[in-house]
Amino acid sequence: MERSTGSMGSEYRTFHIDPEALPLFRDFDWNSLAKQVFVDPLTGLVALMTPSSQHEGYGFGAHDLVRALTRELAIDAVGLGSTRWRRPGDPENTGAEPDACFYLGDKAERRGYARRAGDAALEAFEAATPPDLVVEVERSRTNDRKPDFYREVGAVEMWRIDIRREDRKVEILDLQAPDGPAALPASAVLPLCTPEFVLEALELAVDGRIRELDALIDRRAETQALESGDGASDS
């Protein structure tokens, strides 16, 4: 077993199990060992993470940021936190738990219908419907497989957020690009968002500076409208 500590103090433990032996662990609760888990049935990789308070702050900040963006854009959104996602046919106790994930637009609306129809309908909907956006905070070597895994799950987009003070970085990945996950200059699911904007806005969200965050998003929306010509005034 390998142990490491991330840049924000989160603790990681990783090891491999023969994929053919994973069915022996079908009743094992991996979350009894760590709060967040990645169990890949294809490779047998097991990655356990105990997040630090700083890591959790950025995870909740990402949730608040997406909420603020969807309000500005008038997009329906359902946040599903660290829901575990699996590929069809994968064992129930395998999969990946992102720091945040969301249904947006049509999927959010349909999820609402399913929830109101009852627990069985909601469970069936979520099992068959991958998220539009997954967010992973504090990149580490345990994350190298995750973009491909979320692609196989069917998720649309992934934000990888590395908040090391000396090298802050956001990658916005099109998970369903023809040749595999590919970097985007701006989000396809939340059009206001470039990597640089996400970094700036996330700092406000993490500090709870919601009025400043809303003002920043307003300015970004106005700037984008002017650049596209939508905000030009009649002469």
C-alpha positions, -999 to 999 in steps of 0.1 A, spaced: 0 0 0 13 35 -9 5 64 14 9 101 4 -3 135 15 -17 160 -10 -8 196 -14 -38 206 9 -32 180 35 -55 153 23 -43 117 29 -42 91 1 -38 54 2 -36 34 -30 -32 -3 -37 -42 -29 -64 -64 -59 -62 -66 -86 -89 -97 -75 -108 -109 -111 -109 -108 -111 -71 -129 -79 -67 -162 -99 -65 -149 -113 -32 -152 -78 -19 -188 -71 -32 -202 -67 4 -172 -47 17 -179 -10 26 -148 9 13 -161 40 29 -154 24 63 -117 30 54 -119 65 39 -144 92 31 -138 92 -6 -131 61 -27 -121 52 -62 -123 15 -70 -117 7 -107 -129 -28 -116 -110 -27 -149 -75 -22 -134 -81 -32 -97 -69 1 -85 -82 11 -51 -76 47 -41 -88 59 -6 -88 96 4 -93 112 37 -99 149 27 -84 178 48 -106 207 58 -90 228 31 -98 203 5 -134 201 17 -136 239 16 -127 239 -21 -152 211 -28 -180 230 -12 -168 262 -29 -171 244 -63 -207 236 -54 -214 272 -45 -198 284 -76 -218 262 -99 -250 272 -81 -242 309 -86 -234 303 -123 -266 284 -130 -286 311 -113 -270 337 -136 -275 316 -167 -310 305 -157 -301 268 -160 -317 242 -138 -292 224 -117 -291 196 -92 -260 190 -71 -253 154 -61 -222 160 -40 -199 129 -38 -223 104 -53 -205 73 -64 -207 66 -102 -202 33 -119 -202 19 -154 -231 -3 -163 -223 -38 -151 -197 -27 -126 -200 -42 -91 -221 -21 -67 -193 -12 -43 -169 0 -70 -167 33 -88 -156 69 -83 -168 96 -59 -161 131 -72 -158 161 -49 -189 176 -66 -212 166 -95 -242 180 -112 -271 174 -134 -278 205 -155 -306 217 -177 -328 189 -191 -312 162 -169 -319 183 -138 -355 187 -148 -360 151 -155 -343 141 -122 -369 162 -105 -397 143 -122 -381 110 -112 -377 121 -76 -414 131 -73 -424 98 -88 -408 79 -59 -376 62 -47 -377 34 -73 -381 59 -102 -353 81 -88 -329 52 -83 -336 39 -118 -330 74 -133 -297 80 -116 -285 45 -124 -291 52 -161 -282 89 -163 -246 101 -159 -238 136 -146 -232 166 -169 -203 178 -147 -179 162 -123 -154 182 -102 -122 169 -87 -101 190 -64 -64 186 -56 -50 165 -84 -28 136 -74 -14 106 -91 -45 86 -80 -66 108 -104 -47 98 -136 -73 72 -144 -104 92 -135 -110 112 -167 -111 79 -187 -133 64 -160 -158 92 -160 -158 91 -198 -168 54 -196 -195 63 -171 -209 87 -196 -202 121 -179 -200 151 -202 -174 173 -186 -148 173 -158 -131 201 -140 -98 192 -125 -88 218 -99 -53 219 -85 -51 246 -59 -14 243 -49 -3 279 -39 27 277 -62 10 263 -92 -28 268 -93 -44 253 -122 -78 243 -136 -84 220 -165 -117 218 -182 -120 185 -200 -145 174 -227 -148 138 -215 -166 127 -246 -142 141 -272 -137 116 -301 -101 106 -291 -106 106 -254 -108 134 -227 -95 166 -241 -88 201 -227 -113 228 -235 -106 266 -236 -140 271 -219 -167 250 -205 -193 236 -228 -219 231 -201 -214 264 -182 -204 288 -210 -191 316 -188 -163 295 -175 -127 295 -186 -100 279 -164 -88 314 -154 -123 325 -144 -130 294 -124 -98 299 -104 -107 335 -96 -143 328 -88 -136 298 -67 -115 318 -43 -145 340 -36 -167 310 -32 -144 293 -8 -142 324 14 -180 327 14 -178 361 -3 -211 354 -22 -219 390 -30 -185 395 -46 -189 362 -64 -223 372 -78 -208 406 -89 -179 389 -106 -202 365 -125 -224 395 -135 -194 413 -149 -183 381 -167 -217 377 -183 -218 413 -194 -184 411 -209 -192 379 -228 -224 394 -241 -206 425 -254 -179 403 -270 -205 382 -288 -225 413 -298 -256 404 -278 -251 433 -255 -246 460 -282 -269 489 -278 -291 502 -307 -278 534 -323 
